[in-house]
Amino acid sequence: MALINCPECDTSISDKAPSCPKCGVVLIKKDPDRRNKTQNMGCLIVVIGMVVMGVTPLPSVGAFVFGLGFLVLIVGLIIY
């Protein structure tokens, strides 16, 4: 953890601080790639859910597998 100078008031503050305690200027920027990573993960989960829904090996477990795939699909859509 290093000390840096605030760009507004030139006070020494931690480089991990989200804002300057003296003047309140925001120092940490939001990660623009985070949204893309979340969308990619949601899309992957949707695809996995669709694949699981399409795979019904035996009639006795087919309804369970289909329901599980549907649940994964819904979770993926919520994340996306």
matplotlib code that plots the C-alpha trace (Angstrom):
import matplotlib.pyplot as plt

x = [0.0, 1.6, 0.8, -0.2, -1.1, -4.8, -5.1, -7.5, -6.0, -2.5, -3.1, -1.2, -3.6, -3.6, -3.6, -6.4, -8.7, -11.9, -11.9, -9.9, -10.9, -10.2, -11.9, -14.0, -12.8, -13.4, -10.2, -11.2, -12.8, -15.3, -14.1, -15.6, -14.8, -16.8, -20.1, -18.7, -17.4, -20.9, -22.6, -20.3, -20.8, -24.6, -24.5, -22.4, -24.8, -27.8, -26.0, -25.3, -28.9, -30.1, -27.7, -28.9, -32.5, -31.8, -30.1, -32.7, -30.9, -33.7, -37.4, -37.4, -34.8, -35.7, -38.1, -35.6, -32.8, -35.1, -36.2, -32.6, -31.7, -34.6, -33.5, -29.9, -31.3, -33.4, -30.3, -28.3, -30.9, -31.0, -27.2, -27.2]
y = [0.0, 3.2, 6.8, 9.1, 12.7, 13.7, 15.3, 18.0, 19.0, 17.4, 15.6, 12.3, 9.4, 5.6, 4.4, 2.0, 4.7, 5.1, 8.9, 11.6, 12.0, 15.7, 16.9, 13.9, 13.6, 10.0, 8.2, 4.7, 4.4, 1.7, -1.3, -1.0, -4.6, -5.9, -5.6, -7.4, -10.3, -10.6, -10.6, -13.3, -15.4, -15.1, -16.0, -19.1, -20.2, -19.7, -22.0, -24.6, -24.5, -25.0, -27.9, -29.6, -29.1, -30.8, -33.8, -36.3, -39.7, -41.7, -41.1, -41.7, -38.9, -36.8, -34.6, -34.0, -33.1, -30.9, -29.1, -28.7, -27.3, -24.9, -23.7, -23.1, -21.3, -18.9, -18.2, -17.4, -15.0, -13.2, -12.8, -11.7]
z = [0.0, -1.2, -0.5, -3.3, -3.6, -4.1, -7.6, -6.1, -2.7, -2.8, 0.5, 1.0, 0.9, 0.4, -3.2, -2.2, -0.9, -3.0, -2.4, -0.7, 3.0, 2.9, -0.3, -1.3, -4.9, -6.2, -7.0, -8.1, -11.5, -12.3, -14.3, -17.8, -18.7, -15.7, -17.6, -20.6, -18.4, -16.7, -20.1, -21.4, -18.3, -18.6, -22.2, -21.4, -18.7, -21.1, -23.7, -21.1, -20.0, -23.6, -24.1, -20.8, -21.8, -25.2, -23.7, -22.3, -22.2, -20.6, -20.3, -16.5, -15.9, -18.9, -17.0, -14.3, -16.8, -18.7, -15.5, -14.5, -17.9, -17.7, -14.3, -15.5, -18.5, -16.3, -14.1, -17.2, -18.4, -15.1, -15.0, -18.7]

ax = plt.figure().add_subplot(projection="3d")
ax.plot(x, y, z, "-o")
ax.set_aspect("equal")
plt.show()
